[in-house]
Amino acid sequence: MKLAQKVRKSPATVLLAIFVCSLLVHAKDDQLPKLLPWSQQIAVREGWLEKRHTMILPLMRKYGINMWIVVNEEFHNDPLTEYVAPPRVYTGNRDIFIFIDAGDAGLRKVAVTGYAEENLKRFFETSDDPHPPAETLKALYDQYKPAKIGLSIGANRGVERSLTHDTYNFLAESMGPGSADHFVPAKDLIEDYLDTRIPEEFDTYTTMVRLTEILTHRALSNEVVHPGKTTVGDIRRWLYDQMGANDVGTWFQPDIRVQRKGTTNNTSRGFLAVASENVVIQSGDVLHIDFGITYMGLNTDWQKMAYVLRPGEKDAPPGLKAALKNTNRLQDAVTSIARPGKTGGEVYEAAMAEMQKQGIEAKIYSHPIGNQGHGLGPSIDYRAAQRKDMATTAAKTFRPGCYTSIELNTATAVPEWDNQKVFIMMEDDAYLTNDGYKFFRPRQEAFYLIK
């Protein structure tokens, strides 16, 4: 019997199946990982959800929230829904998920949906014949009289401020006079909830990073790139097609940057600018790719560098190789300095001090990753330093096991390019241990070479 036929709805059984599959697909290093069909993805994610729900009551009490409400709008999904409710399709006009601190009785969870959904019963009190939402909201408000009702409002990040104006009014009107006085931003609860990675996600995420790595390497190879013919747009379209073939999505458009000897680098918001799709790749070009995938409610983010060999060359010029090593040294600084309990600002300042000591022109803009590509939690980011808001965004502390995209670059004068500066931009997904960051996949220490 095939492995897939043996899988049942038990999350533990499904997770075991993933582990076995992972061992099989990694037997050959360049083989694409085989991902789960959608039905099994849902089963695994519902297993994760059981674990995540155990986090909610402690977080509500940590932040003094007595009731937390997440509302999903039909065809305008709230970004929290798939992480607080079974990751299924909701089309009930307004589907409402309510978490209540019921004191000694613990956490009470109530779902008010437009249509009955049997899988919700594993996680919420819910009716086969749904009551009007306003009626349920009023009854719960009157019963518990919550002093603070956490909502997705009043925050800087989209996933924390997603409640619509009309739904805000609906909640206030449904619960009755004075209820809106108890509405508070749930941003701190949401950030802790989404920034916490659970061990059960690790194998899936490792497989995702491996798939990202393989597609990125193939995109920057002669499988795709033929100097003098292939355009930047051709590479981008190839990546789109590969995502479709592998049944994964993405959270941003793949970008390709091109640096060329004797050509001025265009910039955008302080970064090396993305190349236009009509740019034709030529021998001697330095290519950069920024690419990530979305799968099972998780996201990757990945940047790598390639060099297009000139006729007669077998490797990149020494100056370019030295430039890449400078970025490796910057990675070493960030990954070795970070520790659980440190702040993003502390890591940033210490890493930049090390770069100044080594005489390397560097820029760091690393960010949390996981349920969102630009995730919630502490960042290691030069922009926080420029805004002088280290006391807020950069003062958040790292938690053990958090996932971070170590995103950064160095600029180095290359002798073979008449001392023109070349940017080596890297991004690797990593997880934090007591000994610093560990990459999910080995970092790039040599250019991908395109003949």
N, C-alpha and C positions, 0 to 999 in steps of 0.2 A: 504494500500500500504506500502511496506517495506521502511524503511528509505533510504536505498541505492538507491531505485528506484526514490526517490524524488530529489536526488542530480542532479543539473545541472552544467554547466561549470562556473557559477559565483563563484569566489573564496570566496566571503562572505558567500554564501549559503553552500559551502563545509566546510568552517571553523565552521559554526554553527553546521553542522552535526557532525563534529569531537567532538565539545564540548558536544553535547547531548550523543554521543556514549561513551565519556569519563566518563560521569556521570553514565551511565548504567553499564559499565564494572567494575567500581570501587565500585559498590554496595556490592560486595563480595570481601573481602580483598585479598584472595588467588587465585582469578580467573584471568586467563591470559587475558591481554587487547586484544581486538579485533582490529587488524590493518586494514588500508584501502586497498582495491584492487589497483592495479597499476594505473589504469586509474584515480582514484580519487586522488591518491598520486600526479600524474602529475598536475592535476587541482589545488590542494592546493599549490604546489610548484610554479606554474606559478603565483598564487596570491601573494606569497612571492616575486617573482621576480619583479613584478610591484613596490613594495615598495622598493626593493633594488636598482632598477634603479634610483630612485630619489636621492640616495646617491652619484652617480658616478660623476656628474658635480662638486658638492662642493669639493669632494676629489681631482679631477683633478686640480682644481684651488688652493686648499690647497698646493699641491705639485708641482705646476707649470708645469703640463703635459698638452700639447695641444691636443695630440692624444694618445689614448690607444688601443693597438691591442692585441687580444687574438686569437691564432691559434690552431685549433683542427686537429690533424693528424688522418687519418683513422686507426682504430685499435690500436692507440697509443694516447688515449685521453688526452688532456690537463686537469689537475686537476681543472682549473678554469672554464671550459666550462659550467658545470652544474649549476654554480652560476652566470654566466653572460648571459646565453642563456637558452631557455626552456630546461628542463632536459629530453631531448629525445635522440634518437640514431642518431649519425652523421657519415655517411660513404661516404662523398664526396671527398675523397682523402685529400684535405685541405679545411677546413671550417674556414672562417676568420670573426671575429667579431670586428668591428671598432667603437670606441667612439671618437667623435670629439667635442672639445670646439668651438662652432660656434659663440662665442661672444654674441651679443645681441639676436641672434636667439636661444641661449641655447645649449642643448646637441643634437647633431646629431648622430644617431646610424645606422650603415650600416652593413648588413650581406652579405658576398659573399660566397655562398655555392655551392657545386658540384651538388646538387639536390634541386629543389624547395621544400619548407616546409611551408605549409600554416600557421602553428602556429607561425612561426617567424614574420609574418606580424604584430602581436600584439605588437612586441617589436622593430623591426628593419625595415629599408627600405631594401627590398629584391625583387629580380626579379623572375617571374615565368619561365623565360628563362635566367638563370644566365649568366652574362658576364664573360669573362676570368678574373680571379682574378688580374693578373698583370695590366690589363687595368684599372680596378677600383681603385687599389692602386695608380697607377700613377696619375690618374685624381684627386683623393682626395688630394694627396700630393701637386700637382701643384696648386690646388684651395686654400688650406688653409695654405700652407707653414709653417707647424708646427715647432716651435723652439725645442720642446722636444717631442719625440715619446716614450711613455712608453712601455716597453716589459718585459717579464718574463726572465730577465737575471741578472747576477751580484749579486746574493743573496746567503745566507747560507741555506735557506730552499727550499725543493724540489718544493713546490707549487709556489714559487716565482722565480724559475730559470728553468722553464720547457720547454722553447723554444728550439727546436732542432737546431743544427748547420746548417743543410740544409735549414730549414725554415728561419733562420736569413739571410742567403745569398739570399734566394728567395725574402724576403722583400726588402733588399737593392737593388737588381738588378731590381726589379719591379718599385720601386719608383724613381730610377735613380741616377746618379752620385751625390755624396755628401750627400745623404739621411742618410746613416749610421752614419754620424757625428752627427745626431740629435737623435740617439737611446740612451735611458737612462734606467736604471733599474726602474721598476715600483713597487719595493718591498714595499715601504712605503704606497703607494696607496692600494696595494693588502692586506697588513696587516690590515690597517684600515677597509677595505671593509669586510674582512672575520672575523675580531675580533668583529665586531658590530653585536650583536644579536638583532633581531626585535621582538616586543611583540607577533606577530602572531605565532612565532615558539614555544612559551612557553608550550602550552598544549600538543603539539606533543612530545616535548622533555620530559615532565613530564611522559607521557605514556611510552616512550622508557626506561626511568630510572626504572620505575616500572616493566616493562618486564624483564630488566636486573637483577633486584633484585630478582624477583621470580625464574628465572632460576638458578641464583647463589645459592639461598637458597636450592632449590631442589637438585642441584648437590652435595651439602654438607649435605645430609640427607640420611636416610636409604632407601629412594626410589632408590638411586643410589649406595650408599656405604655400603658394607657388609664386616666388618673387617675380615681380614685373607683371603679374596678372591678378592676383588675389587682392581684393579691397577689404578695408575695415568692415564694411557692411557685410561682405561674404562671411567673415568670421562670426559676426554677431548673429547672422541668420542661421549659420550652422549650429551655434549653441542653442538657439530657439528650437530647432528641429530635434536636437539631442534631448532637450528637456521633454519634448513631447514623446519621443520614443521611449524614454525611461519613466514616464508618468510622474514627473515632478514639476513643481512650479518654481517661480522665482519671486522675489520681493523687490527687485530693481532691475532695470535694463542693463544687460552686460555692456561694459565699456572697454574700449581699446585705446591706448595712447601710443603715439609713435614719436620717437626722438631720432633725429637724423643729423649727421655731421654737417656743420655749416648752416643749419636752419635754426632760427630763433624759436625757442619754445613758447607757445602761447600758454597763458595761465587763466584760471577761472577760480575766483574766490580764494586765491592764494595757493592753488594747486596746479600742477601740470594739467592742461586742458585735454579733454577727450578729443580724439581725432574724428574728423568728419567721415561719414560712411563711404564717401567716394575716394578717399585716399588709397592709393595703390601701394602695397608693401614692396619695398625695394631691398636689394642686397645692402648690407651695412646698417640696416635699421635696428634700433633697439625698441622692442615691443613690450607693452605692459597690458595686462588684462585684469579686469575687476569683475568677478562673477560669483554668484551664490545661488543656492537652491532652497526651495521650501518643500517640506515633506513631514507629515505626521505632526503638524503644529510646531515644527522647529525650523530653524533657518541657519544656513551657512554663509560665510563671507570670505573671499579668497582672492588674493592678488599675487601674480607671478610675473617674471620677466623672461624675455627671450631675445636672442640675438640672431639676425639673419646673416649667415656667413657670406663673405665676398668670395669671388672665384679664387681658388687656391688656399683659402683659409680652412683650418680644421678646428679652430676654437676662437673664442672672443679675444680681442686685444687685451693685453695685460692691464691697461688703465681701466677698462670696463670691469674686469674681474676684481680689481682693487676697489672699485666703487661698490660692487655688490658686497664685498667683505665688510665695507663700512656699515652697510645696513645690517648685516649679520651681527656686528658689534653692538649696534643700537638695540637689536632684538635681545642680545645677551644681557644688556643693562636692564631693560624692562622686565624680562622674565625672571632674572635673578633677584631683583630688588623687591618685587611684589610679594606680599605675604597676607594671609588672612588677618583682618584687623587693621591693616594699614589703609590710609585714605588714597584716593586717586591723586590728590595733590601732592602727597608725600612721594609717591612713586614717580610722578612726573618730574618733580624738582630734582630728585636724586639721579634719575636717568639722564636728564639734561646736563646736570653738573658733570657727570661722567663723560658725556660727549664733548663738553667744553674742554675738559682735561685732555681728551684724546685729539682735539682739534678737528672734530667732525661736525659738519653743518647738518643738523638733524631737525626733524619735525615729528611729533607724536600725536596721534589722534585715535587712540584705541578706545573701543567701546564694548559694553556688554552685548551679548548675543544669546539667543535661545528662542523663546516664543516670539520675539520680534527680532528682525535683523539688526536694527538699532535698538537694542534692548534697554530695559530699565535697570538701574543700579549705578555703581561708581564707574566713571570713565577716567582714562589717563589722557588728557586732552589739552593741547596748547591753547585752545580757544577759551577755556575756563581761566587760564592764567592771564590771558589778554583782557578778559572782562573783569578781572580782579574779583571773581566770585568764588574763590577757593573755599570760602566759609560755607558755601551751599552745595553746588554741584560737585565740586572736587573734594568735599569733606566727607563724603559717604565712604564707609569702610567696606572692604572686600570680605565676602563670606567664603568659607571653605567650599571647594567644589564649583564655584561660579564659573561660567563660561565667558570668555572675553575674546574678541577679535583683536589680536595684536597688530594694529594698523599703524604704519609709520613710513618715513622715507628719509634718505640722506641725499645730499647734492654734492657731487665730487667733480673737480676739474680733471678731465681726461686728456693726457698728453697726446694720444693718437688722434684726438679730435681738436687739436690746437688749443688745449685747455678749456674747451667748452664744457660747461657744467652738465652733468648727466644725473638725472634723478632715478634712483633705484627705490621703487615703491613696493612694499611687501605687506601682506596681510595673511595671518594664519590664525585659525581658531584654536584656542587653548583652554585648559581648565586649571584652576588654582589648587595647589597642594600646599602643605606646610613647608615645602622646600622651594616654593615659587611656582611659576607657570610651567606646564608641560603641554607641548603641542600634540594635537590629535594625530597628526601625520608629521614625518620629518620635514623640517623647513627646507627651503631652497638654498643651496650653497653654491650652485653653479647655474649659469644661464641654460635655459632650454635652447638647443641649437637647431636652426632651420637651414637646410641646405639650399 
